[in-house]
Amino acid sequence: MDLVGAWRLVEWRIGAPGSGVSHPFGRDAVGLLCYTPDGYMSMTVSRAGHAPSPAGSPWGASPEPLTEPSAEASASFLSYAGRYEIREGQIAHDVELSLDRSVAGAVQVRELNVNGDRLVLATSERGDWHTMIWRRS
């Protein structure tokens, strides 16, 4: 199974018993998932049209200090990186860095299905079924 390379988000959906399906960052969410040959990964997902940093941010023209992400930014942007390991029918992301501090240091285990240029990662969380569908970039 060859996961190495870049994958673009097709859909992120959450199925909740009795509530139907929702799309946390909208049906048009965008994302990039990268796997390296030496066992590292990074994943970033954003609501479409996620606002860029203001010109006064550390990446802009002004030397403003770094600040914590705003609640709005955190609610529309997800990012983490670390090592990965493929297990029988699953993949484990050992999160080293994350926008959400509560995820750093955790191991995210996902059901894994690869079919050609499609990658599906899924997991159950608090009774809801999270599914992320990716297309090889």
N, C-alpha and C positions, 0 to 999 in steps of 0.2 A: 504494500500500500504506500503510494508516494504522495505525501502531504506537502513536501518541500515546495516553497514558493509563496506567491501572494494569492489571496482569495478575496473576492468582493461580495458584500452582503446582498443577498436577494430578498430575504424576508426574515424578520424576527417576530415570532408570534408566541403568545401565551394562551394556552387552553386551560380554562378554569371550569371545574365541574359545575354544571348548572348555570354558568355565566357566559358561555360561548367563548369566542376567540378575541383577544385584544392584541394591539401592536403598540408596545410601550413608547417607542419614539416615532410612531406613525407608520403607515404603510409604505412611505417613501424614505424610510431611514437609510442611511448610508454607513458602510463599514469596510474595514480592511483588516484581514487576518493574515499574518505572515508566519511561516514555519521555516527555520533554517536547517541546513543539513547537520549541524552540530548540536541540535536539541534545544534551541531557543525558539520562543514564540512571542508575538505581540498581537493584541487585538484592540481595535478602536471602533466604536460605534457611536453615531451621532444622529440626532434629529436632522432631517434635511434642512439646509439653510441655517444651521447652527451659527450664531453670530461670531465673527472673528474677534480676536482681542482688540481692544481699543488702541488707537495710535499711541496713547500714553503708557501702554503695557511694557513689560521688560523686553518684549520682542519688537516694540515700535520705536518711535523716535525719542521718547523721553526715558530717562533712567529711573523710572518709578520702581520701588521695591516689589518683589513677588508678594502676592496676597493669596489667601485661600480662595478656591473657586467659589463663585456665588452659588446660592441654592438653585437658581435658574440654570446655570451652566451644568451643575452636577446632575440636575434632573433631565438633561438632554444630551449628556455626553458620558460615555463609559469607556474606560481604557485600562488595560493591564498588560503586564509582560512578565516573562519568567522562562522556566524550562518546561519541556513537555516530555511525556512518555506515552507510547502507545501500548495499551494492554488489550487483552482479548475482547474485541468489540467495543472498547472504550478508549478514551484519551484522557490523560490527567495533565492539567495545567498547574504547575507549582508556581503560584503567583509570588513574585519577588517585589514588583512595583505595581501600584494601582492608584488611580485617582481617588477611589474609595478606600480609605485607610483600613476599614474593617475587612477588606478582602486580602490585603497584603499579608503574606505568610500562610494563606490558606491553600489547599489543593482543591481545584475545581475539576470534578470528574464528570465527563459527558459521554453519553452513548455516541458512537461514531459509525457513520455510514458514508462510504465514498462510492460514487457511481460515475465513472468518467470524469467530467469536469464539474460535478456536483458534490458538495460536502455537506452533510447534515450532522449537526451537533445538537443533542437534546438531553434534558435532565428534568427531574421532578424536584420542585422546590415548594415547600409548604402546601402540598396538594395540587399545585398548578404544574402543567407540563410546558416547559420552555423549549422552543425549537428555533434554531438558527440555521438558515439555509444559505450556503455560500456557493459562488461560481468561481472557478479558477480564472485568475486575471491574466 
